Every structure is written in structure tokens, then in C-alpha cells.
């Protein structure tokens, strides 16, 4: 079984923020994660990353807030999206 895309979005908001979100269901959890999803959620402006959630191989679930990288406690896709949207809204999106 290959990775199956389950969510994809790309939008430029009126305030100039670019929001991108891609989530795949994977047959085997990404090393460092305990769930069957691979994701990349991004919000930035003019090429500068302001918020990014992802789960890189070996790093597991984490998020970037500007230059700061912190662990992220993955619960569900719904919670992941809600947390990401809350961070985007804090940026005025």
C-alpha cells in the first residue's frame, strides 16, 4: 500500500499569508511517530515560515514557530488541524 492523500489545501489569504496543508495516510508510521499519518502544514508570508507543523523521519511530531522548534503532541488529524488553524488565526489569518 502506498501513501494515500487525505487532505490538501493551498490558499493565499487577503492579509498575504500563504497557507498550505497536506496530510497522507501511510501504511507504516513515520519513525518517531505512533500514528499512520505523514503531514506538512505551513503558514508563511513573503517566503518566510511563520508556523509549520510536520513529522519528519526521526524527529517525530513537532512544530516550528518562527525559528523555534518544539515537540507537538499528536492526538488526531482533527486536533492537528484545529491547533494549526488556531496558530494561523493568532497571526491574523
Secondary structure, DSSP 4 states (H G I P E B T S, - for coil): ---EEEEEEEEE-TTS-EEEEEEEE-SSPPTT-SSSEEEEEEEEETTEEEEEEEEETTTEEEEEETTEEEE-----HHHHHHHHHHHHHHTT-
